[in-house]
């Protein structure tokens, strides 16, 4: 019996019984048949092109233009990688191979880690398999059959993965030539669709992220629809390497790491200047937006964390200690301490909203496998604040927060932002009614502010939903910075109360918010965003004073004194070096301005100005230049 399907333009197409997405694409024309990668049925999830069609379905053929197509391509390229590894290294055991940001990886259990030469050979084998244009075919099977199949193949890791799949869930795999892999799919119809890819590097990774399990060798790669897109991405990766904050931190003498304090940065004097400038800027805005800063202890009795729920839901990320037979925890966050502050006195509605800000140092145990420079550390400080308000004032407080957040991001030149609402996780406190109220309050506030947002289902904190704000850096990489969370649970658990205007007792709502987030992480992002060339207001050294000869030393010292009197940060370079060498050295240190002084400049009370990017700026009166530099720092120009 023939069947009829509806296309996206609502036209009807008649197909033979048993038709698939491939059949439909071929019936429309050879160009679409060549470009087709998958199908979307009745507006649902992306599926394999070989999926059988049903009478009356609405069917869209998915090509490279579809937003999900790139992930499909990369997932299939991960399988291509695994097939190439098994051909060249038959003893290798395959783990998992998911899609990640801009690429994919695949984990392998091998006796010896892969070398760069191995990666080149694997990549060449991947290209050979691509040219073979092997069909990629889905197979479904019962759990027992899947276990026996992978056990017979000697793939013990896959046996474990099958065992972890919930009862009743379909178990599927994909075959391409001599290779078979467990996978939910979907995948491209054949290996010939995979042409523009590159293996990047290897790393060690514990199986299932648990250090008690074997260490696997992870191969990272990237894949694109065209060679041009691939080459552009590889260029961006090279630029990212040059901007790596770990590399620039050493070169610019900003911070360092030492094995005696794993994943805990040491900020050098120059790095501390930048760090303190960030804190000072946020403090300045706190005054403008009605926040009051507090200082709270770093170590608190474990009973506090049991009341807050962190002991039950977050203990694996905390540090504990014992003294005088009492157990204490080093605080991973400020919110429970702020609840104690709020509850330390009888509160009235006249005191609300109560906005408490805290730059207290926090400690969280991050596993060594996930720590990364400044962007994932174990000790850090946040521009953290908690707002206690009446329920009816949530939207008003959120609007004020959004204005503050926009002002901060504009100052740093982050004008493009992505927003997501993270909803209730499986492991959480509170009733569904409470979560409904919190999620609705956040969604309504974002809608009223005219901010488009996406949903991150299940990604909220255990005590409340949250909005996450991502910025795009100079390389257009997304970074999650700010957060805003609605919390009804902590005020309830700490029995926080206030007297309402009608004289009755009420429970405040607690808003958790951060803008930069972890200052350590933000500084790492900022180093990479600026390539270490901080704007003048943040630069550790705002101007280098470079006398050409010894005769200009006295005038150079005078210029430095005048600059310091204006609050400017300068470096006086009295080394017995040629002026070009001095300029080059300070250029490498990303100093915004270099002031070259010789006999003529000294006689005329002038400086010859060079900018790190624009070069020679000509000669100008010293006092005028220093005033201009102070204005540039004061206005936080970027």
C-alpha positions in Angstrom: 0.0 0.0 0.0 1.4 3.4 -0.9 1.7 6.0 1.8 1.4 9.8 1.8 3.7 12.2 3.8 3.5 16.0 4.2 6.5 18.1 3.5 7.5 21.3 5.4 5.7 23.5 2.8 2.5 21.4 3.5 2.6 19.7 0.0 1.8 16.0 -0.1 4.1 13.4 -1.6 3.1 9.8 -2.3 5.7 7.1 -1.6 5.8 3.3 -1.8 5.1 1.2 1.3 8.2 0.8 3.4 9.7 4.2 2.2 12.4 5.8 4.3 13.9 9.3 4.5 16.3 8.2 1.8 13.3 7.2 -0.5 11.7 10.6 0.1 15.0 12.6 -0.6 15.6 10.6 -3.8 12.0 11.2 -5.0 12.5 15.0 -4.6 15.7 15.1 -6.6 19.4 14.1 -6.8 20.7 17.2 -5.2 18.7 16.7 -2.0 19.5 13.0 -2.0 23.2 13.9 -2.0 22.8 16.5 0.7 20.4 14.5 3.0 21.8 13.6 6.4 18.7 12.7 8.5 15.0 13.3 8.9 12.7 15.1 11.4 9.3 13.5 11.8 6.3 15.6 13.0 8.7 18.2 14.2 10.4 15.8 16.7 14.0 14.9 17.2 16.5 14.3 14.5 16.5 10.7 13.3 18.4 8.5 10.8 17.8 9.0 7.1 16.9 5.3 6.9 14.0 5.6 9.4 10.8 4.1 8.0 8.1 6.7 7.3 4.4 6.3 8.3 1.3 7.4 6.5 0.3 10.9 7.3 3.6 12.0 8.9 5.1 15.5 8.4 8.6 14.9 7.2 11.6 17.3 6.9 14.8 16.2 5.3 17.7 17.4 7.4 20.8 18.8 5.6 23.9 20.7 6.7 21.8 23.8 7.1 19.9 22.4 10.1 21.2 23.6 13.5 21.6 20.1 14.8 23.4 18.8 11.7 26.9 19.7 12.9 26.5 17.6 16.1 25.2 14.7 13.9 28.3 15.0 11.7 30.7 15.1 14.7 29.0 12.2 16.5 29.5 10.1 13.3 33.1 11.2 13.0 33.7 10.0 16.5 32.6 6.5 15.3 34.8 6.9 12.3 37.7 7.5 14.7 36.9 4.4 16.8 36.7 2.3 13.6 40.1 3.5 12.5 41.6 2.8 15.9 40.3 -0.7 15.9 41.7 -1.3 12.5 45.2 -0.1 13.4 45.2 -1.2 17.1 42.9 -4.3 17.4 43.7 -4.8 21.1 42.3 -1.3 22.0 39.0 -1.4 23.9 36.5 1.3 23.1 34.8 3.4 25.7 32.5 6.3 24.8 32.7 9.0 22.1 30.4 12.0 22.7 30.1 15.3 20.9 31.5 18.3 22.8 31.8 22.0 22.0 33.4 22.4 18.5 34.2 18.7 18.2 34.2 15.3 19.8 36.3 12.8 21.6 36.6 9.0 22.0 38.1 7.1 25.0 40.2 4.0 24.5 41.7 1.5 26.9 45.2 0.8 25.6 48.5 -0.4 27.1 50.4 2.6 25.8 49.0 6.1 25.1 48.8 7.2 21.5 51.6 9.3 20.1 51.4 12.2 17.6 52.6 9.7 15.0 49.8 7.4 16.0 47.2 10.2 15.6 48.5 10.9 12.1 48.2 7.3 11.1 44.7 7.1 12.6 43.6 10.2 10.8 44.9 8.8 7.5 42.9 5.5 8.2 39.8 7.6 8.9 40.2 9.2 5.5 40.5 5.8 3.8 37.3 4.6 5.6 35.6 7.8 4.4 36.5 7.0 0.8 35.1 3.5 1.2 31.7 5.2 1.7 30.4 2.5 4.0 26.7 2.5 4.8 25.9 3.2 8.5 23.1 0.9 9.6 21.2 1.0 12.8 20.4 -2.3 14.7 18.2 -2.8 17.7 18.4 -5.7 20.1 17.4 -7.0 23.6 19.7 -6.2 26.6 20.9 -9.8 26.9 21.8 -10.0 23.2 23.7 -6.7 23.5 25.7 -7.9 26.5 26.6 -11.2 24.8 27.6 -9.5 21.6 30.0 -7.0 23.3 31.3 -9.7 25.6 32.1 -11.9 22.5 33.8 -8.9 20.9 36.0 -8.5 24.1 34.6 -5.0 24.6 34.2 -5.1 28.4 33.7 -1.3 28.7 30.7 -1.6 26.3 29.3 -4.4 28.5 29.4 -2.0 31.4 27.6 0.8 29.4 24.8 -1.6 28.4 24.4 -2.6 32.0 23.9 1.0 32.9 21.1 1.5 30.4 17.7 1.7 32.2 15.4 -1.3 31.9 12.9 -0.9 29.1 15.0 1.6 27.1 15.8 0.6 23.5 19.3 -0.7 23.0 20.7 0.1 19.6 24.0 0.0 17.8 25.4 1.0 14.4 27.4 -1.0 11.9 29.7 0.4 9.3 31.6 -2.2 7.5 33.7 -4.3 9.9 33.0 -2.0 12.9 30.0 -2.1 15.3 29.4 0.3 18.1 26.8 0.8 20.8 24.9 4.1 20.3 21.5 5.7 20.5 22.2 7.6 17.2 21.3 9.1 15.0 24.1 9.1 12.4 24.9 10.1 8.9 23.9 7.6 6.2 27.4 6.6 5.2 31.0 7.3 6.0 31.5 9.1 2.7 29.7 12.1 4.3 32.6 12.6 6.7 35.4 14.5 4.9 36.6 17.6 6.8 38.0 16.5 10.2 41.2 16.7 12.2 42.5 14.9 15.3 43.8 17.4 17.7 45.5 15.9 20.8 45.2 13.2 23.5 44.6 13.3 27.2 44.2 10.9 30.0 40.7 10.3 31.4 39.4 7.9 34.1 36.7 5.6 33.0 33.4 7.1 34.1 35.3 10.0 35.6 36.2 7.9 38.7 39.9 7.8 39.7 39.3 4.2 41.1 38.7 3.1 37.5 41.3 2.5 34.7 42.9 5.4 33.0 41.9 5.6 29.4 43.5 7.5 26.5 41.1 10.1 25.1 41.5 11.4 21.6 40.1 14.8 20.8 39.0 15.8 17.3 36.9 18.3 15.4 34.8 17.9 12.2 33.1 20.4 9.9 31.0 20.3 6.7 33.7 21.9 4.5 37.5 22.1 4.4 37.3 25.9 4.5 35.3 25.8 7.8 37.8 23.3 9.2 40.8 25.4 8.3 39.1 28.5 9.8 38.5 26.6 13.1 42.1 25.4 13.2 43.2 29.0 12.8 41.0 30.0 15.8 42.5 27.2 17.8 46.0 28.6 17.1 44.9 32.0 18.2 43.4 30.5 21.3 46.7 28.8 22.1 48.5 32.2 21.8 45.9 33.6 24.1 46.0 30.8 26.6 45.8 32.4 30.1 48.1 29.8 31.6 50.8 30.7 29.1 50.2 34.5 29.3 50.0 34.4 33.1 53.6 33.2 33.2 54.9 35.5 30.5 53.2 38.6 31.9 54.2 37.7 35.5 50.6 37.7 36.7 50.2 34.4 38.7 51.6 31.0 39.1 50.6 27.5 40.4 52.6 25.3 42.7 52.2 21.6 43.6 52.1 22.4 47.3 48.7 24.0 46.7 47.0 22.1 43.8 44.6 24.1 41.6 45.1 27.2 43.9 46.7 30.2 42.2 49.4 32.5 43.6 48.8 36.0 42.4 52.0 38.0 41.8 52.1 41.8 42.4 51.0 42.6 38.8 48.2 40.0 38.9 47.1 41.4 42.2 46.8 44.9 40.7 44.3 43.5 38.1 42.5 41.4 40.7 42.0 44.3 43.1 40.9 46.6 40.3 38.1 44.2 39.5 37.1 44.1 43.1 37.2 47.9 43.4 35.1 48.3 40.3 32.4 46.0 41.6 32.5 47.7 45.0 31.9 51.1 43.3 28.8 49.7 41.7 27.6 48.2 44.9 27.3 51.7 46.4 25.4 52.8 43.3 22.9 49.9 43.4 22.3 49.8 47.1 24.3 46.8 48.3 26.0 46.6 51.7 29.2 44.6 52.0 29.8 42.1 54.8 32.6 39.8 56.0 31.7 36.3 57.1 33.8 33.4 58.5 35.5 30.8 56.3 35.1 27.8 58.6 31.7 27.1 60.2 30.2 24.2 62.2 29.0 21.3 60.1 25.5 21.8 61.6 25.1 24.9 59.5 25.7 22.9 56.3 23.2 20.2 57.4 20.6 22.9 57.9 21.3 24.4 54.5 21.2 21.0 52.7 24.8 21.3 51.4 25.9 18.4 53.7 23.4 16.1 52.0 23.7 17.4 48.5 27.2 18.9 48.1 29.5 17.3 50.6 31.7 15.6 48.0 32.7 19.1 46.9 33.6 20.4 50.4 36.6 20.4 52.7 36.1 19.3 56.4 38.2 19.7 59.5 37.8 18.8 63.2 38.8 20.9 66.3 37.9 20.3 70.0 35.7 17.4 69.0 33.6 19.6 66.7 33.3 19.1 63.0 33.6 22.1 60.7 33.4 22.7 57.0 35.4 25.3 55.0 32.7 27.3 53.2 32.1 26.5 49.5 29.6 29.4 49.2 28.4 32.4 51.2 24.6 31.9 51.3 24.2 29.9 54.6 26.3 32.5 56.4 24.2 35.3 55.0 21.1 33.5 56.2 22.6 33.7 59.7 23.2 37.4 59.3 19.6 38.0 58.2 18.3 36.0 61.1 20.5 37.7 63.7 17.9 40.4 64.3 14.2 41.0 64.0 13.5 42.3 60.5 10.8 44.6 59.1 9.5 45.1 55.6 11.1 48.5 55.8 14.6 46.9 55.7 13.8 45.0 52.6 15.1 44.5 50.0 18.3 43.7 52.0 21.2 43.3 49.6 24.3 41.6 51.2 27.5 41.4 49.2 30.5 39.3 50.2 34.0 38.9 48.7 34.8 36.1 51.1 37.2 33.4 50.0 35.6 30.1 49.1 37.0 26.5 48.8 35.5 23.7 46.7 37.1 20.4 46.0 37.4 20.0 42.3 38.9 16.7 41.0 42.3 17.0 39.6 41.1 15.8 36.2 38.8 18.8 35.7 40.9 21.7 37.2 42.2 24.1 34.5 44.4 27.1 35.2 42.3 30.0 36.6 39.1 28.8 35.1 38.6 25.8 37.4 40.3 26.2 40.8 39.8 25.0 44.3 40.1 28.4 46.1 38.4 31.5 44.7 36.4 34.6 45.5 33.1 35.6 43.9 31.4 38.9 43.4 28.7 37.2 45.4 25.6 38.8 46.8 22.2 37.7 48.3 19.1 39.7 48.1 16.3 39.2 50.7 13.1 40.6 49.5 9.3 40.3 49.7 7.8 37.9 47.2 6.0 40.7 45.3 9.3 42.5 44.7 11.2 39.7 42.9 10.6 41.2 39.5 11.7 44.6 40.6 14.9 43.2 42.1 15.6 41.2 39.0 15.2 44.2 36.8 17.7 46.1 38.9 20.1 43.2 38.7 19.8 43.0 35.0 20.7 46.7 34.7 23.7 46.2 36.9 24.8 43.2 34.9 24.5 45.0 31.6 26.5 47.9 32.9 29.3 45.6 34.0 29.5 43.6 30.8 29.4 46.8 28.7 32.4 48.1 30.6 34.4 45.0 29.6 33.2 45.1 26.0 31.0 42.0 26.3 28.0 43.2 24.2 26.7 39.9 23.0 25.1 37.7 25.6 23.3 34.3 25.7 20.8 33.6 28.5 19.4 30.3 29.7 16.9 29.3 32.4 18.0 26.2 34.3 15.1 24.3 35.8 14.7 21.7 38.6 17.3 18.9 38.9 16.4 15.4 39.9 18.2 15.8 43.3 16.6 18.9 44.9 14.9 20.4 47.9 11.3 21.6 48.1 8.0 20.8 46.6 7.0 21.1 42.9 4.8 24.0 43.8 7.8 26.0 45.1 9.8 25.1 42.0 6.9 26.1 39.8 6.8 29.6 41.5 10.5 30.1 41.2 10.8 29.0 37.6 7.8 31.2 36.6 9.2 34.3 38.4 12.5 34.0 36.5 10.8 33.4 33.2 8.4 36.3 33.6 11.2 38.7 34.6 13.2 37.7 31.6 10.2 38.1 29.3 9.3 41.5 30.7 13.0 42.6 30.3 12.7 41.7 26.6 15.5 39.1 27.0 15.3 36.0 24.9 16.4 32.8 26.7 16.6 29.1 26.2 15.8 26.3 28.7 18.4 24.0 30.4 16.1 21.3 31.8 17.4 19.8 35.1 20.4 22.1 35.4 19.2 24.2 38.3 20.8 24.2 41.7 19.4 21.8 44.3 17.7 24.6 46.1 16.3 26.6 43.3 16.1 27.5 39.5 18.6 29.9 38.0 19.3 32.1 35.1 22.8 31.8 33.6 24.4 34.5 31.5 27.0 33.7 28.8 29.2 36.2 27.1 31.1 35.8 23.9 34.8 36.6 24.0 37.0 38.1 21.2 37.2 34.6 19.6 33.4 34.2 19.9 33.8 31.5 22.5 30.9 31.4 25.0 31.7 31.7 28.8 29.1 31.4 31.5 29.6 34.3 34.0 26.6 35.7 35.8 23.8 33.8 37.6 20.6 34.7 39.3 18.8 32.1 41.4 15.4 32.3 43.2 15.4 30.4 46.5 12.4 29.8 48.7 14.1 26.8 50.4 17.0 28.4 52.5 14.7 31.0 54.1 12.4 28.2 55.1 15.2 25.9 56.4 16.7 28.7 58.4 13.3 29.9 59.6 13.9 33.5 58.3 11.0 35.8 59.0 10.2 39.5 58.8 7.2 41.7 59.8 5.0 42.6 56.9 3.3 46.0 56.4 0.1 44.4 57.7 1.8 43.4 60.9 1.8 39.7 60.1 4.9 37.6 59.9 6.2 36.7 56.4 9.0 34.7 54.9 11.4 36.5 52.6 12.5 35.2 49.2 16.3 34.9 48.8 17.9 35.8 45.4 21.4 34.5 44.9 23.3 36.5 42.3 26.8 37.0 40.8 28.0 39.0 37.8 31.6 38.2 37.1 31.2 34.9 39.1 34.6 33.6 40.3 37.1 36.5 40.1 39.8 33.9 39.4 37.9 32.5 36.5 36.8 35.9 35.2 40.4 37.0 35.2 41.5 34.0 33.2 38.7 34.7 30.7 39.7 38.4 30.5 43.4 37.5 29.9 42.3 35.4 26.9 39.7 37.9 25.7 42.3 40.7 25.6 45.3 38.5 24.8 46.9 40.0 28.0 46.6 43.5 26.7 44.4 44.9 29.4 42.6 48.2 29.0 44.4 51.1 30.8 42.3 51.0 33.9 43.2 47.3 34.5 46.8 47.3 33.2 49.3 46.5 36.0 51.7 49.0 34.4 49.8 51.8 32.6 52.9 53.5 31.1 56.6 52.6 30.9 59.0 55.6 31.2 62.0 55.0 28.9 64.9 57.4 29.1 67.2 57.2 26.0 70.4 58.3 27.8 71.6 58.6 31.4 71.3 62.4 31.1 67.5 61.9 30.9 67.3 59.9 34.1 66.5 62.8 36.4 63.7 64.0 34.1 62.4 60.4 33.9 62.2 60.3 37.7 60.3 63.6 37.7 57.8 62.2 35.2 57.3 59.1 37.3 56.6 61.3 40.4 54.1 63.3 38.5 52.4 60.2 37.3 52.3 58.6 40.8 50.8 61.8 42.2 47.9 61.3 39.8 47.4 57.7 40.9 48.9 56.2 37.8 50.9 53.0 37.6 54.3 53.3 35.9 57.5 51.4 35.3 60.7 53.4 35.2 63.2 51.6 33.0 66.7 52.8 33.9 68.5 49.8 32.4 71.6 50.4 30.3 69.9 49.1 27.2 69.3 50.6 23.8 65.9 52.3 23.5 64.6 49.8 20.8 65.3 46.9 23.2 63.4 48.7 26.0 60.5 49.4 23.7 60.4 45.8 22.6 60.5 44.4 26.1 57.6 46.6 27.3 55.7 45.8 24.1 56.0 42.1 25.0 54.7 42.9 28.5 51.6 44.5 26.9 52.1 47.9 28.5 49.6 50.3 27.0 51.9 53.3 26.6 55.7 53.8 26.4 57.0 57.3 27.1 60.4 57.9 25.4 62.5 60.6 26.9 65.6 62.2 25.5 67.4 65.5 25.9 64.9 67.4 23.8 61.9 66.0 25.7 63.5 66.9 29.0 64.3 70.4 27.9 60.7 71.0 26.7 58.9 69.1 29.5 57.5 66.7 26.9 57.3 63.0 26.3 57.4 61.0 23.0 54.4 58.6 23.2 54.2 55.1 21.7 51.0 53.0 22.0 51.3 49.2 22.2 49.0 48.8 19.1 49.0 52.1 17.2 52.8 52.8 17.5 54.3 56.3 17.5 51.8 58.9 18.8 54.1 61.9 18.5 55.4 64.3 21.1 53.1 65.9 23.7 53.5 68.0 26.9 54.0 65.6 29.8 51.3 67.2 32.0 48.7 67.0 29.2 49.5 63.3 28.4 49.4 62.3 32.1 46.0 64.0 32.5 44.8 62.2 29.4 46.0 58.9 30.7 44.3 59.5 34.0 41.0 60.3 32.2 41.3 57.1 30.1 41.8 55.1 33.3 39.0 56.9 35.2 36.4 56.4 32.4 37.4 52.7 32.0 37.7 53.1 28.3 38.4 49.9 26.4 
